[in-house]
Amino acid sequence: MTRDDMKERLRQFSIRIIKMVNEMPNTVAGNAIAKQVVRSGTSPSANYRAACVGKSDRDFLNKLKMCEEELDETAHWLDLIMESELLPKSRLVNLYNENLELVKIIVASIKSMRKKINEE
């Protein structure tokens, strides 16, 4: 997967998060969690774009770690949304699975970048 492919995949994930958040119930819990998940679910796209224009391999690595953290947080919120039935599980299962796939890709990139840095 190229960097441009990953940028687009993360952008599409962000759009899906935004659309999902707009379906959240207008309750205290719904609004609070919606604010959290829209932040954590859209920031990996911006962080990855920033990583791609980073000044160094270490800068790229640090921004990838930020992507990983935000995607992990997003998985937490999606899990809570499903388990608390704020939205139907059937509505979120594909989004949740995409989140897990993105984490795997980012973690693999982190490992590759660490290896590259250590070999230099």
Secondary structure, DSSP 8 states (H G I E B T S, - for coil): --HHHHHHHHHHHHHHHHHHHTTS-SSHHHHHHHHHHHHHHHHHHHHHHHHHT-SSHHHHHHHHHHHHHHHHHHHHHHHHHHHTTSS-HHHHHHHHHHHHHHHHHHHHHHHHHHHHHHH-
